[in-house]
Amino acid sequence: MGCSNVKELNYTPVRMDPDPARQKAKIVSGRLLEMTGVKGRVTEGKVTEPGPSVSRCRAYGDDLFSTSHPWSVYGLSEQDVDTGMANLRKGLTENGWKITKDGKAKTKDQDPEIIAENKAEGFDMVVTGLKKTAHGDTMLNFTVVSACYRAASASALDGEY
């Protein structure tokens, strides 16, 4: 890719390698889970795995990458989903997040959805409160994505996922 094809970011990427970046995404996800207030209420105590993945931000440079952490809490009652979404709404604004959408997901069931960003932490998140799933589980379904980080080199990202 020639230099003329590289786009400019509207921020300076933080220097971080993939493992610490994954750990940071796990910490942010853990804080979001705490904000929901449902952790102790989960009847089955299930939080999905695996952890955050890494993908290159190739449009901005070969040594840039971001993390993505899709996860959910399931085994919740419908009341727990409602309570978790309400608690999260409050917790996000109290913890440096800006809610950019608070409404219904563009899905058949139009479940509640919140989209928020935390510029200081360098993360965006989407949470959907799923009350009716194909598996019958009610859950809070999260996707937490980081801004781009700058690795030590492009080769430091080889083999990362």
Steps between C-alpha positions, in 0.01 A plus 500: 500500500645833399519788743253698294232241581542525879221694671556736792351430842347790694703397808851380580500122559633388837810277483393157628562138406217248445506320838473816715235633260297181543534532877378860488194392296426230763522761777264737315256213438519405868413855603203497263380173652527653848298803386210275398462375858391156374817302572371368832150449362598273216316175565746290304799728551598492135721754328612393154857442391742538324671828573587793275635453149743719308458632148718735300394855423660460156340809350706709744831309498640147523609537863155606627241267651187504712336256737146369478332324792157355426348339811172450674346423835226243472275304729327825595133560558325761284488722811879460538544614138288810564677573830843445343425740215368766742801462730735517202337820371570666834844345546625596158432870547652491851817331373608716208298337223289700255186323387464556124189285454240378747212334323400184320726269302435477128383140534171319468445502879621862540668421831643791702844615388755746636803624306762700690855629470768578752759719330724515810521118515499465120205260477158475340234254606164367390270307732173341401255365755380181334181365649416243235784311334508195276637306799236628738759681716447857607825691511696821486707479181807728488756596238789707634746641243815700562649783304808412294824436690852520357698176536878491529508402131277353232671163553396511871144444372585195286306199622276706728126451495 
